[in-house]
Amino acid sequence: MPFPIFSYDLIIIGNTATGRYAALKASLWEARVALVTQDISSSDEADSLYNFTLTQLTQIAQKWENIIPPSFPPIETYQEWAQEVITIFQEESNLVKLEAQGVDVIEGKGEFCRLPKQAFIINEKKIQARAYLIATETTPILPNISDLSGVGYLTFSDLKIQNTLPNLPDNITIIGEDPKAISLAQNLASLNKQVTLAVANSHLLPAEDQEISYWLQMQLEANGINLLTKSPLLEIQEFNGKKALRLGKHNFKTDEIIIFPATSPNIEGLNLEGIDVDYDGKGVILNKYLQTTNQKVYACGSIVGGYDFFNLAQHEVEIALKNALFLPLFQVNYHLIPYVIQSIPNLGRVGISEAQAQRRYGQNFVIFKEYFKNNLVHLSQGEPTGFLKLIIHKNGTILGGHCCSNHAQELVSVIALAMSQNLKIQQLGKINFPSPSTWDVMKGILQQWESYYYRTHPRLRELRKRYFFKRRP
């Protein structure tokens, strides 16, 4: 018996925040859209919400404890508050609202029909579209260590379970490269836990500007966190009620371990081989238009690889939808998309790093830094540490901005806006911002630029000297 066929402009595969955003956006553009849930429960999304909320709460509590010590609330309060935030947020983004916007939400798990007849089969129905967008989540890849399951471990998702966070022991080892591992280590240290953070790389966040990464390492050490670099998990055993670990060259015992595993794209059962879509362990292989090796199939979100930040996924969705629904003319450009890592303080970034600038521009760029130790807003909030770093081409073009501050969102957003409008550093000096504000730190960088500009333009300096000399009485 042949499958009944339903036609759409776009079929989106994956009930993720990225998939729902794409479905809503496409429906607002008057496209006929189907969203196949693929039996995804959005646990990755809940993890991000939990991490963000826990970080916000520990920062607030730390400030309050500095005023009225000791005034930390019980850990159960953190758990209850974070769970309430997740519940409210997920209610605001449920599938019923998508259906109200005209999106056909199809519950279940399906697969692509083998070429040459391109379609998607779900619930014994065949649905077809001019284009398809894969927006599934990722799946964890645990270390291939014997006795790991027998000895036992926790993942970040386990912390959301009631009573897990309050009942954590005092000595904890966190293993993983994920930015959430860093913020969790800092949060648990704030809750008076003895924390060890083990990473396989030679330093934290190797994709970030190296100066920023090393500065964050010093922050972790100041938080009392034992940071082990070049320390992948090699062996685990249970010994006298504790967990004996071999992490790189280090051997020690801990009460509990929390693993942030590597991830791979969740494409199991989609039959991508049958529609000529190539992929590897890092993600689906895409071109600059976000097309897979099958040009009618696009992908965006966490399965693309890299950081799992929603604003990056939103940019990918915008590009993928324009190319899928209209013409494939638009290219993805991460250069102008700011993002913030929820460490304490936050790390914000837009544009390229110092190492990337050296490779691309040689000696044709300069770097300016300004610290927050004299910024009134930071001082009044008890946050004197951190700095803003701008990478500027010698012609004044802003190439990148990096910030260590709990106000990093504000700073990198303004820098990203200036970069997107092709504003040069000297033009930023024409914009007045309220004072006092975090943006006051930019005044110091603008003064540094002005000093640099005059040093490198002696003719302009000479003309001004002559001008003022002639006008003196």
C-alpha positions as CSV (number, residue, x, y, z in Angstrom):
1,M,0.0,0.0,0.0
2,P,1.6,3.3,-1.1
3,F,2.2,6.0,1.5
4,P,0.0,9.1,1.4
5,I,2.0,12.2,0.4
6,F,1.9,15.6,2.0
7,S,3.8,18.6,0.5
8,Y,5.5,21.5,2.2
9,D,7.9,24.3,1.4
10,L,10.2,23.2,4.3
11,I,10.4,20.3,6.6
12,I,12.4,20.8,9.8
13,I,13.7,17.8,11.6
14,G,14.3,18.1,15.4
15,N,12.3,19.5,18.3
16,T,15.2,21.7,19.5
17,A,15.3,25.4,20.3
18,T,16.9,25.8,16.9
19,G,14.3,23.7,15.1
20,R,11.4,25.6,16.8
21,Y,12.9,29.0,16.0
22,A,13.3,28.0,12.4
23,A,9.7,26.7,12.2
24,L,8.3,29.9,13.6
25,K,10.5,32.1,11.4
26,A,9.6,30.2,8.2
27,S,5.9,30.3,9.1
28,L,6.1,34.1,9.6
29,W,7.5,34.3,6.1
30,E,4.2,32.6,4.9
31,A,6.0,29.3,4.1
32,R,4.1,26.0,4.7
33,V,6.2,24.3,7.3
34,A,6.3,20.9,9.1
35,L,8.3,20.3,12.3
36,V,9.1,16.6,12.9
37,T,9.9,16.2,16.6
38,Q,12.1,13.2,16.1
39,D,11.3,12.2,19.7
40,I,13.6,14.9,21.1
41,S,12.8,16.1,24.6
42,S,15.1,19.2,24.6
43,S,17.3,18.1,27.4
44,D,20.3,19.9,25.9
45,E,18.2,23.1,26.1
46,A,17.3,22.5,29.7
47,D,21.0,22.0,30.5
48,S,21.9,25.4,29.1
49,L,19.1,27.0,31.1
50,Y,20.2,25.3,34.3
51,N,23.8,26.3,33.8
52,F,22.9,29.9,33.1
53,T,20.5,30.2,36.1
54,L,22.9,28.5,38.5
55,T,25.7,30.9,37.5
56,Q,23.5,33.9,38.0
57,L,22.4,32.7,41.4
58,T,25.9,32.0,42.7
59,Q,27.1,35.4,41.5
60,I,24.2,37.1,43.3
61,A,24.8,35.1,46.5
62,Q,28.5,35.8,46.4
63,K,27.9,39.6,46.3
64,W,25.4,39.4,49.1
65,E,27.7,37.2,51.2
66,N,30.4,40.0,50.8
67,I,27.9,42.4,52.4
68,I,26.4,40.2,55.1
69,P,28.6,37.2,55.8
70,P,27.7,34.4,56.1
71,S,24.5,34.6,54.1
72,F,24.6,32.0,51.4
73,P,21.2,30.4,51.0
74,P,20.9,26.6,51.3
75,I,21.8,24.7,48.1
76,E,18.1,23.4,47.8
77,T,17.2,27.0,47.0
78,Y,19.4,27.0,44.0
79,Q,17.9,23.8,42.8
80,E,14.3,24.9,43.2
81,W,14.9,28.3,41.6
82,A,16.7,26.8,38.6
83,Q,14.0,24.2,38.0
84,E,11.3,26.9,38.2
85,V,13.2,29.0,35.5
86,I,13.4,25.9,33.2
87,T,9.7,25.2,33.6
88,I,8.6,28.8,32.9
89,F,11.0,29.1,29.9
90,Q,9.9,25.8,28.3
91,E,6.2,26.7,28.8
92,E,6.9,29.8,26.7
93,S,8.4,27.8,23.9
94,N,6.1,24.8,23.7
95,L,4.8,23.2,20.5
96,V,1.2,24.4,20.9
97,K,2.3,27.9,20.2
98,L,3.9,26.8,17.0
99,E,0.8,25.0,15.9
100,A,-1.2,28.2,16.5
101,Q,1.2,29.9,14.0
102,G,0.3,27.4,11.4
103,V,3.2,25.0,11.8
104,D,2.3,21.3,11.3
105,V,3.9,19.6,14.3
106,I,4.4,15.9,13.6
107,E,5.2,13.8,16.7
108,G,7.4,10.8,16.2
109,K,10.6,9.7,14.6
110,G,11.2,9.2,10.9
111,E,13.8,8.9,8.2
112,F,14.6,10.1,4.7
113,C,13.4,8.1,1.8
114,R,16.2,6.8,-0.4
115,L,17.0,8.7,-3.6
116,P,15.9,9.4,-6.3
117,K,12.5,10.1,-4.7
118,Q,13.5,12.6,-2.0
119,A,11.0,12.6,0.9
120,F,10.7,12.0,4.6
121,I,8.8,9.0,6.0
122,I,7.1,9.5,9.4
123,N,4.2,7.6,11.0
124,E,3.6,5.7,7.8
125,K,3.2,8.9,5.9
126,K,5.5,10.3,3.2
127,I,6.0,14.1,3.4
128,Q,7.9,16.0,0.8
129,A,9.3,19.6,0.6
130,R,11.3,21.8,-1.6
131,A,14.0,21.8,1.1
132,Y,14.8,20.1,4.4
133,L,16.5,21.5,7.5
134,I,18.1,19.1,10.1
135,A,18.2,20.7,13.5
136,T,18.6,17.7,15.8
137,E,20.7,17.7,19.0
138,T,23.9,16.0,19.8
139,T,24.6,12.7,21.6
140,P,27.3,12.2,24.3
141,I,30.4,10.1,23.6
142,L,31.7,8.9,27.0
143,P,35.4,8.0,27.5
144,N,36.2,4.5,26.6
145,I,37.4,3.6,30.1
146,S,36.9,0.1,31.7
147,D,34.9,0.1,34.9
148,L,33.5,3.6,34.3
149,S,29.9,2.4,34.5
150,G,30.7,0.1,37.4
151,V,32.4,2.8,39.5
152,G,29.7,5.4,38.6
153,Y,29.7,9.0,37.5
154,L,27.4,12.0,37.1
155,T,26.7,14.1,34.0
156,F,25.6,17.7,34.0
157,S,22.0,16.6,33.2
158,D,22.0,14.5,36.4
159,L,22.4,17.7,38.5
160,K,18.9,18.8,37.5
161,I,17.4,15.8,39.2
162,Q,15.9,16.7,42.6
163,N,18.3,16.3,45.5
164,T,21.4,15.6,43.3
165,L,22.9,19.0,43.7
166,P,22.2,19.4,47.5
167,N,23.6,15.9,48.2
168,L,26.9,16.3,46.3
169,P,30.0,15.4,48.4
170,D,32.6,17.9,49.4
171,N,35.3,16.6,47.0
172,I,34.4,16.7,43.4
173,T,36.3,16.2,40.1
174,I,35.0,17.6,36.9
175,I,36.2,16.2,33.6
176,G,35.6,17.9,30.2
177,E,36.4,20.7,27.8
178,D,32.8,22.2,27.6
179,P,32.4,25.8,28.7
180,K,29.7,24.5,31.1
181,A,32.3,22.5,32.9
182,I,34.2,25.7,33.7
183,S,31.2,27.5,35.0
184,L,30.1,24.5,37.0
185,A,33.5,24.2,38.6
186,Q,33.3,27.9,39.7
187,N,29.7,27.5,40.9
188,L,30.6,24.5,43.0
189,A,33.6,26.2,44.4
190,S,31.4,29.1,45.4
191,L,29.2,26.6,47.3
192,N,32.3,25.6,49.3
193,K,33.1,22.4,47.4
194,Q,36.7,21.2,46.8
195,V,36.8,21.1,43.0
196,T,39.3,19.7,40.6
197,L,38.8,20.5,36.9
198,A,40.7,18.2,34.4
199,V,41.0,19.1,30.7
200,A,42.8,17.2,27.9
201,N,44.1,20.4,26.2
202,S,47.2,22.4,27.3
203,H,45.0,25.3,28.4
204,L,41.3,26.2,28.7
205,L,39.1,27.1,25.7
206,P,41.8,26.6,23.0
207,A,39.5,28.3,20.4
208,E,39.5,31.6,22.3
209,D,42.1,34.3,22.4
210,Q,45.1,32.9,24.3
211,E,45.4,35.8,26.7
212,I,41.8,35.5,27.6
213,S,42.2,31.7,28.2
214,Y,45.2,32.2,30.5
215,W,43.5,35.0,32.4
216,L,40.5,32.6,33.0
217,Q,42.9,30.0,34.3
218,M,44.2,32.4,36.9
219,Q,40.6,33.2,37.9
220,L,39.9,29.5,38.5
221,E,43.0,29.2,40.6
222,A,42.0,32.3,42.6
223,N,38.6,30.5,43.2
224,G,40.5,27.6,44.8
225,I,39.9,25.3,41.9
226,N,42.6,22.7,41.2
227,L,43.1,22.9,37.4
228,L,44.8,20.0,35.6
229,T,45.7,20.5,32.0
230,K,46.8,17.8,29.6
231,S,44.9,15.4,31.8
232,P,42.4,13.2,30.0
233,L,40.7,10.5,32.0
234,L,42.7,7.3,31.5
235,E,41.6,5.0,34.3
236,I,39.1,4.8,37.1
237,Q,38.8,2.4,40.1
238,E,36.9,2.3,43.3
239,F,39.1,2.3,46.4
240,N,37.8,2.4,50.0
241,G,34.6,4.2,49.1
242,K,36.4,6.7,46.9
243,K,37.1,6.9,43.2
244,A,40.7,6.6,42.2
245,L,41.5,8.4,39.0
246,R,44.4,8.5,36.6
247,L,44.2,11.8,34.7
248,G,47.1,12.2,32.4
249,K,50.2,12.0,34.7
250,H,48.1,12.7,37.8
251,N,46.8,10.0,40.3
252,F,44.5,10.9,43.1
253,K,41.2,10.1,44.8
254,T,37.9,11.9,44.8
255,D,34.4,11.4,46.2
256,E,32.5,12.0,43.0
257,I,33.2,12.8,39.3
258,I,31.1,14.8,36.9
259,I,31.9,14.1,33.2
260,F,31.2,16.5,30.3
261,P,31.6,14.1,27.4
262,A,32.5,14.9,23.9
263,T,29.5,14.9,21.5
264,S,28.6,13.8,18.1
265,P,25.6,14.8,15.9
266,N,22.4,12.9,16.6
267,I,21.6,11.6,13.1
268,E,21.0,8.0,14.0
269,G,18.1,6.5,11.9
270,L,17.8,9.5,9.5
271,N,19.2,7.4,6.6
272,L,21.5,10.2,5.5
273,E,23.5,7.7,3.5
274,G,20.4,7.1,1.3
275,I,20.2,10.8,0.3
276,D,23.9,11.4,-0.2
277,V,24.5,13.5,2.9
278,D,28.1,13.2,4.3
279,Y,29.0,13.6,7.9
280,D,31.8,12.8,10.3
281,G,32.3,12.6,14.1
282,K,32.3,16.4,14.5
283,G,29.0,17.1,12.6
284,V,27.3,17.2,9.3
285,I,29.5,18.5,6.5
286,L,28.3,21.8,5.1
287,N,29.3,24.4,2.6
288,K,29.2,28.2,3.2
289,Y,25.5,28.3,2.4
290,L,24.8,25.7,5.1
291,Q,23.9,23.1,2.5
292,T,24.9,19.5,3.1
293,T,26.3,17.4,0.2
294,N,22.7,17.1,-0.9
295,Q,21.9,20.7,-1.9
296,K,18.2,20.4,-0.9
297,V,19.1,19.4,2.7
298,Y,20.4,22.1,5.1
299,A,21.6,21.9,8.7
300,C,22.1,24.2,11.6
301,G,22.5,24.3,15.4
302,S,24.5,22.0,17.6
303,I,24.9,19.2,15.0
304,V,27.0,21.6,12.9
305,G,29.7,21.5,15.6
306,G,31.4,24.2,17.6
307,Y,29.9,26.1,20.5
308,D,26.3,25.4,21.3
309,F,25.1,29.0,21.7
310,F,21.6,29.8,20.6
311,N,22.4,33.2,19.0
312,L,25.0,31.4,16.7
313,A,22.2,28.9,15.8
314,Q,19.8,31.8,15.1
315,H,22.3,33.3,12.6
316,E,22.5,29.9,11.0
317,V,18.8,29.6,10.8
318,E,18.5,33.0,9.1
319,I,21.0,32.0,6.5
320,A,19.6,28.5,6.0
321,L,16.0,29.7,5.6
322,K,16.8,32.4,3.1
323,N,18.8,29.9,1.0
324,A,16.3,27.0,1.4
325,L,13.1,29.0,0.7
326,F,14.4,31.5,-1.9
327,L,17.8,31.3,-3.6
328,P,21.1,29.9,-2.2
329,L,22.9,33.2,-2.3
330,F,23.6,33.9,1.4
331,Q,26.7,32.8,3.2
332,V,27.2,32.2,6.9
333,N,29.5,34.7,8.6
334,Y,30.3,34.0,12.3
335,H,32.8,36.9,12.3
336,L,30.1,39.5,13.3
337,I,28.2,37.3,15.8
338,P,29.0,38.0,19.4
339,Y,28.8,35.3,22.1
340,V,29.3,35.0,25.8
341,I,30.7,32.1,27.8
342,Q,29.0,31.9,31.2
343,S,32.2,31.7,33.3
344,I,32.7,34.0,36.3
345,P,33.3,36.7,35.2
346,N,31.8,36.1,31.7
347,L,34.0,35.9,28.7
348,G,32.6,37.8,25.7
349,R,33.9,37.7,22.1
350,V,33.2,39.0,18.7
351,G,35.5,38.9,15.6
352,I,38.9,37.4,15.4
353,S,41.6,36.6,18.1
354,E,45.1,38.0,18.3
355,A,46.6,34.8,16.8
356,Q,44.1,35.0,13.9
357,A,45.0,38.7,13.3
358,Q,48.7,37.8,13.1
359,R,48.0,35.1,10.5
360,R,45.7,37.4,8.4
361,Y,47.2,40.8,8.7
362,G,50.9,40.3,9.8
363,Q,52.0,43.5,11.5
364,N,49.1,45.7,10.2
365,F,47.1,45.7,13.4
366,V,47.4,47.0,17.0
367,I,45.9,45.9,20.3
368,F,44.5,48.1,23.0
369,K,43.5,47.0,26.5
370,E,41.7,48.8,29.3
371,Y,41.1,47.3,32.7
372,F,38.0,47.6,34.9
373,K,39.8,48.4,38.1
374,N,39.0,52.1,37.8
375,N,35.5,51.6,36.4
376,L,32.9,53.0,38.8
377,V,30.2,50.4,37.9
378,H,32.5,47.5,38.4
379,L,34.0,49.0,41.6
380,S,30.6,49.6,43.2
381,Q,29.5,46.1,42.3
382,G,32.6,44.5,43.8
383,E,34.0,43.4,40.4
384,P,37.3,45.2,39.9
385,T,38.9,42.5,37.9
386,G,38.7,42.0,34.1
387,F,39.5,43.9,31.0
388,L,38.4,44.8,27.5
389,K,40.7,44.0,24.6
390,L,40.2,45.4,21.1
391,I,42.1,44.2,18.0
392,I,42.2,47.1,15.5
393,H,43.6,47.3,12.0
394,K,46.0,50.2,11.5
395,N,43.4,51.9,9.3
396,G,41.0,51.9,12.2
397,T,38.8,48.9,11.3
398,I,37.7,46.9,14.3
399,L,38.8,43.3,13.8
400,G,37.8,41.7,17.1
401,G,36.7,42.4,20.7
402,H,37.3,40.3,23.8
403,C,36.0,41.0,27.2
404,C,36.3,39.5,30.7
405,S,33.4,41.0,32.7
406,N,30.0,40.2,34.0
407,H,28.8,43.0,31.7
408,A,30.5,41.4,28.7
409,Q,27.1,41.0,26.9
410,E,26.7,44.8,26.7
411,L,30.2,45.5,25.5
412,V,30.6,42.9,22.8
413,S,27.0,43.6,21.6
414,V,27.9,47.2,20.9
415,I,31.2,46.3,19.4
416,A,29.4,43.8,17.1
417,L,26.9,46.4,16.1
418,A,29.8,48.8,15.2
419,M,31.5,46.1,13.2
420,S,28.4,45.2,11.3
421,Q,27.9,48.9,10.3
422,N,31.6,49.1,9.3
423,L,32.3,51.8,11.9
424,K,35.9,52.5,12.6
425,I,37.3,52.9,16.0
426,Q,37.5,56.7,15.7
427,Q,33.8,56.8,14.8
428,L,32.9,55.1,18.1
429,G,34.3,58.2,19.8
430,K,31.5,60.2,18.4
431,I,28.9,58.1,20.2
432,N,27.9,59.3,23.7
433,F,26.8,56.7,26.2
434,P,25.3,57.3,29.7
435,S,27.9,57.6,32.5
436,P,28.7,56.0,34.8
437,S,28.4,52.8,32.8
438,T,30.5,49.8,31.9
439,W,31.1,51.5,28.5
440,D,33.3,54.1,30.2
441,V,36.1,51.7,29.7
442,M,36.0,52.4,26.0
443,K,37.0,56.0,26.7
444,G,40.4,54.7,27.8
445,I,40.8,52.7,24.6
446,L,39.8,55.6,22.4
447,Q,42.5,57.7,24.1
448,Q,45.0,55.0,23.4
449,W,44.0,54.9,19.8
450,E,44.2,58.7,19.5
451,S,47.7,58.6,21.0
452,Y,48.7,55.8,18.6
453,Y,47.3,57.7,15.6
454,Y,49.2,60.9,16.3
455,R,52.4,59.0,17.0
456,T,52.1,57.3,13.6
457,H,51.1,60.4,11.7
458,P,53.9,63.0,12.3
459,R,52.8,65.3,9.5
460,L,49.4,65.8,11.2
461,R,51.1,66.5,14.6
462,E,53.4,69.1,12.9
463,L,50.4,70.8,11.2
464,R,48.6,71.1,14.5
465,K,51.7,72.4,16.3
466,R,52.0,75.1,13.6
467,Y,48.3,76.0,13.8
468,F,48.4,76.6,17.5
469,F,51.7,78.4,17.4
470,K,50.3,80.9,14.9
471,R,47.1,81.5,16.9
472,R,48.9,82.2,20.2
473,P,48.8,85.9,21.3
